[in-house]
Amino acid sequence: FCTSPSFYGNKVRFRSAENVVKELGEIWSQGYREVFFRDEIFPLPRLRAEKICQEIIKEKLDLSWICSAKIGTVDNKLMELMKKAGCHLIRFGVESGVQEILDNVQKGITVEEIRRTFKWAHHLGMDTQAHLMLGMPGESKETIKQTIKFVKEIEPTIATFGICTPYPGTKLFEEVLSQHPEIGDGTACDLSKIHTKGFFNQFFTSLSNEELERSILQAYRSFYLRISYIFGWLKRLKSIGELRRVVLAGFKVLGFILKGE
């Protein structure tokens, strides 16, 4: 289901750790203190990730940063090093809390690995963001309920929910096309509809697009409208400025949850 190979190809060239840290030093000298590593899987290769963290610590760069990682590419030891180097939030593609669904899309991770990874992060006091996708092959109302329950169990700092979308060029789209040639090839599809409406999901789930959209709202409401979650955020605030930003962001999320907009 991932579109990256279609957009960027299957080859990757890594900048050296020294080159990356040199640029971070230049960024720091310009007054920036927050960095987002756009690598889809920052911890790969692991030795490079470790070297970047070690060099940041060595150069005493007082930077706060965010990165993305795949479950299974980080362990407690690496996360501890990343935190020492300034990483405060790791984004994970969890996708589902049901093993069968993960296997259907060949995610290559287990539910237990997800639990363990988030447990490590909690222990280290690191923030996490979990990305979930509803409507993957084999999805049903029951598996969606299980996923919503699961994400509340692993308790990420932030949870985002989306509808699985078989974009042209992905393996999932090719599977749909092979079974339903009447939809035409990828060049005939309206990408705006595919992106916004969960196009073609009816071909590999028992749910309609309308049911999936309602499930997204249900997931957001169930996760964010919890007293424990709200108080958890309030307890971590350190200034009036932070309170103001969280309240404004909270109103935006609340507007989406209540109105679906």
N, C-alpha and C positions, 0 to 999 in steps of 0.2 A: 504493500500500500504506500510505501515511501516514494515520494517524487524526486528525491535528490539525484539518484542515478540518471533519471531522464533529463534533468536540467544540467547536471554537472559532469555526467559520465562516471565511469567506475575507477578512475585513477585519481590519486591524491598525492600532492607534494607538500611535505612538511617543512616549515621554516625551523631553523635550529633554535634551541632554547636560548642561546646567547643572543641571537637576532631579535627574538621576541622580547626578552628582558631589556635589551637596549632601547627598543621602542617604548616599552613601559616607562623606562627612565625619562625619556623625552616627554612623554605624556604627563608624568608626575611633575616635571620641571615647569610645565605650562599651567599647573594649578589643578589639574584633574585628579580626582581621588576615587572615582568609581569606574570600573571597567567591566565590559561584558565580552567574554571570549565567544566568538561566533562559531567556533568549531562545533560540529554536531556531536562529537564524542571527545571532549577535552582529554580524558585520561588515556587515549590511544595515540601513539604508543605510550605505554606506561613509563618507560625510562625517560622519555622526553617530558612528560607531565611532571615527573619527580624533579627533573633537572630545572624546569621552569620555576617550580615552587622553591627549590633550594637556592636558586639565583636571586629570586625576589627577596628571600629572607637575608641572604648574604649582602645584597645591596641596600637593605633596610628601606625598601620602598613601601611607604605607608599607604598602600592601596587596598581598597575594598573591591572585591570582584565576584562575578557570577559566571557560571559555566553550565554546559549541558553534559550529561553523561548517560550511558546505557547501563541498566541494571546488569551487574556482573563484571563491570569494568572498574569498579571502585570497591575497596574494602575499608575496614576500620583504620588501618595503618595509613593508607593513602589519603583518606578524608582528613585524618588528623594533621598530616603534612600540609594539605591544601588549606585547612583552617589557619594554621600558623602563618601561611603565606598571604592570608587576607581573604580567602574565599569565604563568603557568608551565605551563599545560596547555590544549590545544585538543582538543575531542572532534569527530571526523569520522564521518559516516555513509558508510563506504566501500561496504558491502553485499556487493560481489563483486569478485573479481580477474579476471573474465572479461568482456570487452567486450560480447559477445552477451547475457549475462544483464543487464548494466546497461541495454542498449538495450531489452530486453524489458519492463522496468518503467519505461522513459522517465526514467531517473535524470538524464539530461542532463549527464553527466560522462564523461571518458575515463580509461582505465587509465593513460595517460601523464600526465594531469593529477594523478592520485593520486600517482604516483611523484614527480613534481616537487614537489608540496606537502610531502610527508614529507621529501624531500631538503632543502628550505628549512628545515623545522623542526629537522632534525638539525644543520644548519650553524649555526643560531642557538642550539643547546643547549636547545631547548624540548621539553617532554614532549608526547606525543600519545596519544590514545586512538582506536582504530579499532573501529567497530561493524560487524560482518559479519552478514549474514543468509543462511542456507542454505535451500534449498528454494524459491527463486523460480522463476517460469515459465521452463521450459527447462532446469532444473537436472538434473544427472546425477552419477553417481559421479565421472566424469572432471572435470567442471567444479568439483566440490567439492575435488578434489585440487589443481586449478590455483589455486583461491582460497586454500587453506591454504599452498601454496607462495608465493603472492604476498604474503600478509600477513607471512610471515617475511622476504621480500625487502625490504618497505618498513619493517619493524622499528619498529612503534609501541611506545611505553612500555607500553601496556596494550592488550590485544585482547579484545573480547567477541564471542561468537558466539550467535546465536539462530536460531529457525526462522521463516521468513517466514509471516506469518499474515494471511489476508484478512478483516479485521474488517468487520462490517456498516457500510455507509456509505462504504467505500473503493471506488475504481474497480476494484481487483482483485477484491473481493467481487462487485461487479455483473457483472464478466465471468464469474466462476464461476457466478453465479446464472443468467445468460442461457443458458449452455450446459447447466446442470444444474438446471432449475427444481424438480426433486424435492426439493431440500434445503430448500425453503421460503424465505420472506423473512428478513431480518435479525432481526426480532422473535421468530422461532421458534427462534433459536439459543441454546444454552447458552454464555454468554460465558466461563464458567470453563473449559469444555472447549476452547473456541477458543483461549484464552490459553495454556493449559498443554500442549496436545497437538498443536499444529500442524494443527488441524482443516482439512479440505478440501484439504490440499496434494496429495493423491493425484490431484486433478483437473487439476493443471497441471505435475506433474513425473513422472518415471519412477521415483520413489522412494517407498517406503512411509513412514509416520510413524515406524515403528520404525527404519528405516534412517537417517532424518534425525536421530533422537535419538542413534543410535550415531555419526553423523558429527560431531555437536556435541562429544561426548566426545573423539573422535579429533582434532578441531581444537584443543581445549584442551590435550590431551596433547602434540600435535606442536609447538604454539607455546611453551608454558610449560616443558615438561620438556627444555630444552636447556641444556647446560653454559654456552654463551656468554651466554644470557639470564640465568641465575642469577648468574653472576659479574659480569655487567653491573650488576645490582642491588646486589650486595655492594660493588662499587667506589664506588658513589655515596652510600653511607651515611656520615653525618657524626657520628652520636652513638649511644650505647647505646640511647637511647629510640627512635630511628629503627629500629635493628636489631630491637628488641623488636616494634615495630608490623609491620615487614615479615615477621618470622618468624611472627607470629600470623596475618597475612593469608595468608601462604604455606601454612600448615597448612590453612586453610579452602579455599583453591583446590585444594590437593592432595587433600583429602577428596572434593571434588566430582569431580576428575579420575579418582580411583581407584575411587570408589564410585558415581559418577553421582548423588549426592544433594546 
